Amino acid sequence: MPREITTSAVVKLTRNPIRDIVDNLKIEPPKDRRFLSLALGDPTVFGNLQPNDEIVAAVETALRSHAGDGYSPSAGYPEARAAIADFARVPSRPLAGDDVIITSGASHALYLTFKALVNPGDNVLLPAPGFPLYDTQISSLGGQAKFYPLDPARNWAADVAAMDALVDDRTVAILVCNPSNPCGSVFDRATLEGIIAVAERHGLPIIADEIYLDLVFDDNVFHPIASLSTTVPVIGIGGLAKKFLVPGWRIGWVLIWDDPAHRLAELRRGLMGLSALILGGNSLIQRAIPTILKVNDTFHRRTLDVLINNAHRSIEAFKTVPGITCIRPQGAMYLMLQIDVAQFRDIRDDRDFAEQLVAEEGVLVLPGQCFHCTGHFARIVFTAPAERLDEAYARIDAFCRRHQR
Ligand SMILES: Cc1ncc(COP(=O)(O)O)c(C=O)c1O
């Protein structure tokens, strides 16, 4: 009898709620219409947002130099780490190349961080709505997510009192995602200071997922949370995926902003040790990082112009759609639609909305359920070219009118 081959506890603990929902979502678009997906948080899918020639040339140079053919040190090449520290540094707080660990995307940076912090039974405070991978990774380590609510009525500001009340003796960190996926919101300074006060009161570090940094619209301002405190330890998460429009290049990073008492010393050693579990991030792209991070402002301005125009286009389009409130996007590349199911004849919830919409109109949006969202919401990724957005929004409008009570 051959020995049975089973899987590890980690496999059994790894659940991906977004996959569970998306895989079970009935996605049956009509055959006679162009399928329009506004579901994927990948800015490259439509071809209208791409890295510019300068960024591509930096990789080409690295490729031809053969300097990135070999393994890098597991935390990354010193030049790349120093360039990331220069890029991420805030005036009020030192950050050096030694404080940076280069990873295979921000998702790997998050995983290393949770792995270094979370023992079975520990918990991390997470935003709801939030990026579902946090919970997946924490649960896979035997940890637990505890969700603090973001309030749609206040443009998704964090409920800081609720956050404070969630802390218990097994809480190991507070995670903040700003600008937010999936909400497209940007925390104002007062909210961030409130979060810092909670962390300070309980002696907790903050994990700051700031991968959408600087993708901020109109008069909103992005404050790196590390810039607002010199005493709370901050573990920053970032990467090239969004601001530099290259999610496929798989470069992320962990930034260690220690406090004056060096309470992150052990975590730093832990992260360094864990970074050796894989033999370093993508060497080729690391060689190009010093140039990529200094790409001219015109590149960033262009990305931002596309996002801002699309954000405004979206706000305008949904003003007249019955049963739908578009919560004004402030940053990132997302917006949330609030669905007033009472105004529809035959739409039960957000999932039903998404399924019927794709079946009838061939437009895919993700229901808020995918993001631990209570109430009925749908997330829209608005990176598509304007004419596609217009077409998708016209179809959503027609759908809502047809189903209106
Ligand atoms: C909030 C947030 N953090 C992290 C990631 C992962 O980024 P990466 O592609 O660099 O792994 C994403 C990707 O969508 C994200 O939305």
The ligand as a Gaussian input file, in Angstrom:
#p B3LYP/6-31G(d) Opt

LIG

0 1
 C       -3.445000      47.118000      -0.820000
 C       -2.553000      46.203000      -1.565000
 N       -1.423000      45.751000      -0.984000
 C       -0.589000      44.913000      -1.618000
 C       -0.842000      44.464000      -2.899000
 C        0.089000      43.475000      -3.541000
 O        0.983000      44.075000      -4.371000
 P        2.083000      43.254000      -5.212000
 O        1.513000      43.091000      -6.592000
 O        3.288000      44.119000      -5.206000
 O        2.299000      41.946000      -4.538000
 C       -1.998000      44.910000      -3.559000
 C       -2.322000      44.433000      -4.910000
 O       -3.363000      44.676000      -5.470000
 C       -2.872000      45.801000      -2.870000
 O       -3.998000      46.258000      -3.440000

